Amino acid sequence: MKKFISALGVFFLFISALAQGSRIWTTDKANSWYAQQRWLVGCNFIPSTAVNELEMWQADTFDPMTMDRELGWASKIGMNTVRVFLHYLPWQTDANGFKERIRRYLAIADKHKIKTILVFFDDCWNQYPEAGKQPEPKLGVHNSGWVQSPGKTMHDDSSSWKSLGNYVKDILATFKEDRRILMWDLYNEPGNGNYNESSFALLKHTFEWAWDIRPSQPLTAGIWYDNKRLNDWQLHHSDVITFHNYGKADELEKQINELRQYDRPLICTEYMARTRGSRFETHLPVFKKYDVGAINWGLVSGKTNTIYQWDTPIPDGSEPKTWFHDIFRKNGEPYDEKETSFIKTITASK
């Protein structure tokens, strides 16, 4: 009997491993997928006319003309990938309309030969998002209008998560075979906004919801700060390893070498903060050396105010001498022509 029980235990462990393997890509599958991609270089994108994700996606302020123009500028300097934040509220308000706007956006990006990383949840900035007209940006304040998704009320109330699960599953089921989508970033910076490990349960549920659909594109959630519990979960359950790094070039290279132990593709989904020493000229050569994807924060200076530093507002709204993020002015002129020339050259040579 003991031998039978032991054999049964081994059998169930084997079945569990098979189920886990069907949810998470093998390293071979992940690396095979990555080998088919160009060197992934791009930016986190929101049109300059939107103060936050809601203003980007709500029907009244959806702005395909600006998207088309600005993604064209990204393409012209060699960018082939953008990371875009979704939000729960436009889906809750009008799921079909929201999905149609996603389709329109994807058609625009595809026109410029740009693939998209879509982000579901986000713990950063303002805690209480509301549908409808969004606030005007505060003068000189970085991301003054950006809102969390789903926001603190739902984040802290697990009884509301069934609706969040329906949102994730509906979007994934609709676009699970869409080749214009590079991958799904399930949760941006879990634990930010002073949530810390209280975001762990929602993070795990989000992966479970995504595994229920198991789209053809890879799933990920990027590490961004030193929290072993969250980082271990993200690193061991992502198909592709993603991470954020706003440090200097030597710190970036050190982190890349640490992450290579997982034998999975690496993509940095946030970097480039000029006043902190994170720049295109210093960092793109490191990414290129290790064949790591490079997605900087920001494209066009606009309502998000990300030319200003996180913690150094300029109350009169005057332009900082050194931009923190972003590459172009609203009229398409580069902040620094030498910089855009460098990006164009290094992306063309890969």
C-alpha positions in Angstrom: 0.0 0.0 0.0 2.8 2.4 0.9 4.5 1.7 -2.5 1.1 2.4 -4.2 0.6 5.7 -2.4 4.2 6.7 -3.2 3.7 5.8 -6.9 0.5 7.8 -6.9 2.2 10.8 -5.4 4.9 10.6 -8.1 2.2 10.3 -10.8 0.4 13.4 -9.5 3.6 15.4 -9.4 4.3 14.3 -13.0 0.8 15.5 -14.0 1.3 18.8 -12.2 4.6 19.3 -14.0 2.9 18.7 -17.3 0.2 21.2 -16.5 2.7 23.8 -15.4 4.7 23.2 -18.6 1.6 23.7 -20.8 1.1 27.1 -19.1 4.7 28.4 -19.1 6.8 28.2 -22.2 9.9 26.0 -22.1 13.2 27.8 -22.4 13.6 26.2 -25.9 10.2 27.6 -27.0 11.0 31.0 -25.6 14.4 31.2 -27.2 13.1 29.9 -30.5 10.4 32.6 -30.5 13.1 35.3 -29.8 15.3 34.1 -32.5 12.6 34.9 -35.0 12.4 38.6 -33.9 14.4 41.5 -35.0 16.5 43.2 -32.4 13.7 44.8 -30.4 14.2 48.5 -30.0 11.4 51.0 -29.1 9.7 53.0 -26.5 6.8 53.2 -24.1 4.1 54.9 -26.1 1.2 57.2 -25.3 0.2 59.9 -27.8 1.2 63.4 -26.7 -2.5 64.4 -26.6 -3.3 62.0 -23.7 -2.5 62.6 -20.1 -3.0 59.0 -19.1 -4.2 55.6 -20.3 -7.9 56.6 -20.0 -7.5 59.6 -22.2 -5.6 57.4 -24.7 -8.4 54.8 -24.9 -11.7 56.4 -24.1 -13.9 57.0 -27.2 -14.1 60.8 -26.8 -10.4 61.3 -26.7 -9.0 58.4 -28.8 -6.7 60.1 -31.3 -5.6 57.9 -34.2 -4.3 60.9 -36.2 -1.7 61.7 -33.5 -0.9 58.0 -33.0 -0.2 57.7 -36.7 2.0 60.8 -36.9 4.0 60.0 -33.8 4.5 56.3 -34.5 5.8 57.3 -37.9 8.5 59.4 -36.2 9.4 56.3 -34.1 9.7 54.1 -37.1 11.9 56.6 -39.0 14.6 56.4 -36.3 14.6 52.6 -36.4 12.1 51.7 -33.7 10.2 48.5 -34.2 8.4 47.9 -30.9 6.3 50.0 -28.5 4.9 49.2 -25.1 1.3 50.5 -24.5 -0.8 50.5 -21.3 -4.4 49.4 -21.4 -6.9 50.1 -18.6 -9.8 48.2 -17.1 -12.3 51.1 -17.1 -12.7 51.5 -20.9 -13.4 47.8 -21.1 -15.9 48.0 -18.2 -17.6 51.0 -19.8 -17.8 49.6 -23.4 -15.9 46.4 -24.0 -16.7 46.1 -27.7 -15.8 49.8 -28.4 -12.6 49.4 -26.4 -11.6 46.3 -28.4 -12.4 48.1 -31.7 -10.1 51.0 -30.7 -7.4 48.5 -29.9 -7.8 47.1 -33.4 -7.5 50.6 -34.9 -4.4 51.3 -32.9 -2.8 48.0 -33.9 -3.5 48.7 -37.6 -1.7 52.0 -37.2 1.3 50.5 -35.5 1.4 47.7 -38.1 1.4 50.2 -40.9 4.7 51.5 -39.5 6.1 48.0 -39.0 5.9 48.3 -35.3 4.8 45.5 -32.9 3.2 46.2 -29.6 3.6 45.0 -26.0 0.3 45.5 -24.2 0.1 46.0 -20.4 -2.9 45.1 -18.3 -2.3 46.3 -14.8 -0.2 49.0 -13.2 0.5 50.0 -9.6 2.1 53.4 -10.5 0.9 57.0 -9.7 -2.7 58.1 -8.9 -4.7 55.5 -7.0 -8.3 56.4 -7.9 -8.9 56.3 -11.6 -12.3 57.5 -12.9 -13.9 57.2 -16.3 -14.8 60.3 -18.2 -13.0 63.6 -18.6 -9.5 63.5 -17.3 -7.7 66.3 -15.3 -5.4 68.6 -17.1 -1.7 68.0 -16.4 -0.1 70.0 -13.6 2.5 72.4 -14.7 6.0 70.9 -14.6 4.9 67.7 -12.7 6.0 64.3 -14.1 3.0 62.1 -15.0 0.6 64.2 -12.9 -2.4 62.6 -14.5 -1.3 58.9 -14.8 -3.6 56.5 -13.1 -3.2 53.0 -11.7 -5.1 50.1 -13.1 -7.3 48.8 -11.6 -6.7 51.4 -8.8 -6.6 51.0 -5.1 -10.3 50.3 -4.5 -10.3 47.1 -6.6 -6.7 46.3 -5.8 -7.6 46.0 -2.2 -11.0 44.2 -2.7 -10.5 40.7 -3.9 -14.3 40.2 -4.1 -14.1 42.5 -7.2 -11.5 40.5 -9.0 -13.9 38.3 -11.0 -14.6 41.3 -13.2 -10.9 41.9 -13.6 -10.5 38.3 -14.6 -13.2 38.7 -17.2 -11.4 41.7 -18.6 -8.1 40.0 -18.9 -9.6 36.9 -20.4 -11.8 38.8 -22.9 -8.9 40.9 -24.2 -6.6 37.9 -24.4 -9.2 35.7 -26.1 -9.9 38.4 -28.7 -6.3 39.0 -29.6 -4.5 35.8 -28.7 -3.5 35.0 -32.3 -2.8 38.6 -33.4 0.7 38.7 -34.9 0.8 42.5 -34.4 1.0 42.0 -30.6 4.6 41.0 -29.6 3.7 39.9 -26.1 1.6 40.6 -23.0 3.0 42.4 -20.0 0.5 41.4 -17.4 1.4 43.7 -14.5 3.6 46.8 -14.5 5.7 47.3 -11.4 3.6 45.2 -8.9 4.1 46.6 -5.4 4.7 50.2 -6.5 2.5 52.9 -5.0 3.4 51.6 -1.5 1.5 48.4 -2.2 4.6 46.2 -1.7 3.7 42.5 -1.2 -0.1 43.3 -1.0 0.0 43.1 -4.9 1.3 39.5 -4.8 -2.2 37.9 -4.8 -3.4 40.0 -7.8 -0.2 39.3 -9.7 -0.7 35.5 -9.3 -4.4 35.7 -10.2 -3.5 37.7 -13.4 -1.1 35.0 -14.5 -3.8 32.3 -13.8 -6.3 34.2 -15.9 -3.8 34.5 -18.7 -3.0 30.8 -18.5 -6.7 30.0 -18.8 -6.5 31.6 -22.3 -2.8 30.8 -23.0 -2.4 33.2 -26.0 0.1 32.4 -28.8 2.2 35.4 -27.7 4.5 35.2 -24.7 3.4 36.4 -21.2 5.6 38.4 -18.8 5.7 40.7 -15.8 8.9 42.7 -15.4 11.0 42.9 -12.3 11.7 46.5 -11.2 12.9 46.6 -7.6 14.5 44.5 -4.9 11.6 42.3 -3.6 12.6 38.7 -3.5 9.1 37.2 -3.3 7.7 39.2 -6.1 10.8 39.0 -8.3 11.1 35.2 -7.9 7.5 34.7 -8.9 7.9 37.0 -12.0 11.2 35.4 -13.1 10.0 31.8 -12.7 6.5 32.3 -14.3 7.3 34.6 -17.3 7.8 33.1 -20.7 10.2 35.9 -21.5 12.2 37.8 -18.8 11.5 41.5 -18.7 13.0 44.1 -16.3 13.3 47.9 -15.7 16.7 49.6 -15.3 17.2 53.3 -14.9 20.8 52.9 -13.7 24.1 53.7 -15.4 25.5 51.5 -18.1 27.7 49.4 -15.8 24.7 48.7 -13.5 22.7 47.6 -16.6 25.4 45.3 -17.8 25.6 43.7 -14.3 21.9 43.1 -14.2 21.9 41.6 -17.7 24.6 39.1 -16.7 22.7 38.2 -13.6 19.5 37.5 -15.6 21.2 35.5 -18.2 21.3 32.5 -15.8 17.6 31.9 -16.6 18.4 31.1 -20.2 15.4 33.0 -21.5 15.2 36.0 -23.8 15.7 39.3 -22.0 13.9 42.6 -22.8 14.3 45.8 -20.8 10.8 47.4 -20.9 11.9 50.6 -19.2 15.1 52.6 -19.3 16.5 56.0 -20.3 16.5 58.8 -17.7 19.1 61.3 -18.9 19.7 63.1 -15.6 20.5 59.7 -14.0 23.0 58.7 -16.6 20.7 56.3 -18.5 21.0 57.4 -22.1 20.7 56.0 -25.6 24.4 56.5 -26.4 25.6 54.7 -23.3 22.9 51.9 -23.0 21.9 50.9 -26.6 25.5 49.5 -27.2 25.1 47.3 -24.1 21.7 46.0 -25.1 23.0 45.3 -28.6 26.1 43.5 -27.3 23.9 41.0 -25.4 21.0 41.0 -27.8 18.6 42.3 -25.2 15.5 44.2 -26.2 15.5 47.9 -25.3 12.2 49.8 -24.7 12.8 53.3 -23.3 10.3 55.5 -21.5 8.7 58.1 -23.7 8.5 59.3 -27.3 6.9 62.7 -27.7 6.8 65.5 -25.1 3.2 65.9 -24.2 0.5 65.9 -21.5 2.3 63.2 -19.4 5.0 65.8 -18.7 7.7 63.2 -18.7 10.4 65.6 -19.8 10.4 66.5 -16.1 12.1 64.3 -13.4 10.1 62.0 -11.1 10.9 64.0 -8.0 11.9 67.4 -9.3 8.9 69.4 -10.5 9.3 72.8 -12.2 6.2 74.7 -10.9 6.2 77.3 -13.7 6.2 74.6 -16.4 9.4 75.9 -18.0 11.4 73.4 -20.1 14.1 71.7 -18.1 17.6 72.1 -19.5 18.0 68.3 -19.7 14.9 66.3 -20.6 14.3 63.4 -18.3 12.4 61.2 -20.8 11.0 61.6 -24.4 12.7 62.0 -27.8 10.6 64.4 -29.9 8.8 67.7 -29.6 5.2 67.9 -30.6 6.1 69.3 -34.0 8.4 66.3 -34.7 11.7 68.0 -34.1 14.1 65.9 -32.0 15.1 67.1 -28.5 18.7 66.2 -29.6 19.4 65.5 -33.3 22.7 63.8 -32.4 20.7 61.4 -30.2 18.1 60.5 -32.8 20.9 60.1 -35.4 22.7 57.7 -33.1 19.5 55.6 -32.5 18.9 55.4 -36.3 22.5 54.3 -36.9 22.7 51.7 -34.2 19.3 50.1 -35.1 20.2 50.0 -38.8 23.5 48.2 -38.1 21.9 45.2 -36.2 
